[in-house]
Every structure is written in C-alpha cells, then in structure tokens.
Amino acid sequence: LDVERTIGFSFPDAGAHWTLEVRRGVAEMRPGRPERANARLTLAADRWKEVAAGVRGLPVMLATGDAKLEGSLVDLVATLRLFAE
C-alpha cells in the first residue's frame, strides 16, 4: 500500500500513549506520543475497547465528547479502515 500515516492514541485514565505508524503497507505500534501525527485521539481505555469490539461507534463518542480528536478525521478513519474486516 502507498500509505504513510501516523496516528496518536492517548488514554489519560491509564496514563498510556501509543503511536500507530503505517508506512508502505507495514504497521508499527509503539508506546509513546508521536511528535507529529495526522491525527491524535484521546479517550478512556475502556471506551477504546468498546470501539474496537464494535459496541460503540467512534463518531458518537466524538459527538458526545467521550473522545477528542486533534487533526484529520479523514486520516483517522482511513487508517483504522486498513485494519477492518
């Protein structure tokens, strides 16, 4: 894939920060905040588990304030879709 994106995930309740970097079809997940990112998503760890399990939708969480996004929603969604069924 001709994709190069960096997504930051912050889970303040768990004190955890993760970086997802996709480069040319290879995904790397590593601890820590990215210096530069296409998007940064902040939400509680349990809320992310609900999104990953398909129990709750990310758009609703963003609309209700349960999740916060800095950067590009389009890049976030496009990157997450790379890992969908």
Buried (B, 14 or more C-beta within 10 A) or exposed (E): EEBEBBBBBBBEEEEEBBBBBBEEEEBEEEEEEBEEBBBBBBBBBEBBEBBEEEEBEBEEBBEEEBBEBEBBEEBBEBBBEEEEE
